[in-house]
Amino acid sequence: MLSQEPLFLPYDPLFEYCDSPLEREDADRIINAASFAVKAMLKKIDKTYVKLKLPVFEAVFSIKKSIADICRQKYPNVSHTRLKGLMSCVLIDELKKGKRIFFFPIREEERESFGSEYVILSPVQIKFFPKKESEKETVQKLNPVLSFILNKKRKNLSVKVGAAAVKLSQNELAFVTRFNEETFFKNVPIRPFSNFGITEKRDLSAFTALYTITFYGLSLRDIYTVDEVFSFSSSDIRGKDDVKHHAASELSHTAETSDLRKKADIVYKMGEALFGLPLPESDTEKLLVLAENYVFYSAVSDIGTAYLKALETVLLKFPQNLKSDIMERARLLSDHRYLSELCEEMTALAAAGKTNITKVKSRKKAASVSRKTRRIKTSAVKTENKGAGNNV
C-alpha cells in the first residue's frame, strides 16, 4: 500500500519555531519559510489538488487527523489566509514531534465519456531530509493498525475529493446549460412546446437535446460536455451549434403545426433513441466515480423526466407493448436524479466537515438505480456474447 519513495523536506533552522510561530515577532518569516519548503516538496504532485481547489493539507495525515484539521483546531480564530500558511508550520511541527506523516497523491485521467477520472493513489510518507547520506532509511512497512487507519483516512478523503470534483462539474454544467439554452432557443418560439407537454425551462433544453440526438445524430458529449461545446480546436463546433439551433426551430414548428398523430410518431422515435443513450457507471460505493459522472447523471435525468411528460401527452397513440418498455427506460433515466442528489449531498457533507456518507437521504434510491443499471448492462453483455457464439 505504501509508495516506495518518501517525500523529503529540507531542514531550515526557522523550523524550530513552528510549534508557536504567532508568539514571535518574526512570525511572517517563519511561516513563509515553512510554506516555501512544503510547497517546493509537493510542487510536482499536488497539481490536481490545485485544480480541484481542495487544500492539499486535507490529504496530509498525522496518524488519525489531517494536518488541515489539526491546524484548524490549534488556531480556531485566525483568518482563512493566515490558516493556509500555518498549515505548513503544523506539518513541520508534527514531523519534529516524531509523528509519521503521510500524503495521498491524486492522479487525474481523461475519460472517454464525461469529465476526468480522479484516482487517490497509495500514501507517500513525508520525512525530513537526512543530514548524512548514511542516515537514509529503507522504506518502513506499515503495521496492521496503521494500515487500517490509512485506509479509513483514504475513504474519508474520497468524500472531500469527490465533493471538490462535483463542484467543478456543477460549474461546467451551469456554463453548458446556459450556452445550450442560447444556442437552441435564440429567436425560436417556445410556447408551442407545450403541445408536447413541455413547459418548464429545464425540460425544454432536455427535450430538445433528445430531439437533436434522435434526428440529427449528435451525442450527449456534443451537447453536455465543456470540451465539445466550448472547444476552439475543433472545426465542426460551429456546425454543431447550427444543428442545435435548427433542430430546436424545427421542433418548435412541428409542435405548433402538426397533428397529434405526427407528434406521437416523433415522441415514439425519440423513445427508441433513449435506448441508445449509454448508461453511466453508478456504483454508489465508488464516490469518485459518482463525482466524475455528475454531469452525465444530470443530463440523462433531465432527458428522462422531460420525455415522460411528452409521453403522457401523446400516450394513447403508442402500442401498449412498446409503451411499457419505453416508459421503463425513461423512468430509469429520470431516476438518475438520485445519483445527482447523492453527489450534491456529498458536497454538503464535506462542507460541514463530515465524511460519513452512508446515511445521506438519497443513498438508498441511488443504490437502487445502480442495481437496475448493472442488471441491464449484464443482460446486454450476455446477449452480445450469445449472438457472437451463434455466429461462430
Secondary structure, 3 states (H helix, E strand, C coil): CCCCCCEEECCCHHHHHCCCHHHCCCHHHHHHHHHHHHHHHHCCCCHHHHHHCCCHHHHEEECCEEHHHHHHHHCCCCCHHHHHHHHHHHHHHHHHCCCCEEECCEEEEECCCCCEEEEECCCEEEEECCCCHHHCCCCCCCCHHHHHHHHHHHHHHHHHHHHHHHHHHHHHHHHHHHHHHHHHHCCCCCHHHHHHCCCCHHHHHHHHHHHHHHHHCCCHHHHHCHHHHHCCCCCCHHHHHHHHHHHHHHHHHHHHHCCHHHHHHHHHHHHHHHCCCCCCCCCCCCHHHHHHCHHHHHHHHHHHHHHHHHHHHCHHHCCHHHHHHHHHHHHHHHCCHHHHHHHHHHHHHHHCCCCCCCCCCCHHHHHHHHHHHHHHHHHHHHHHHHHHHHCC
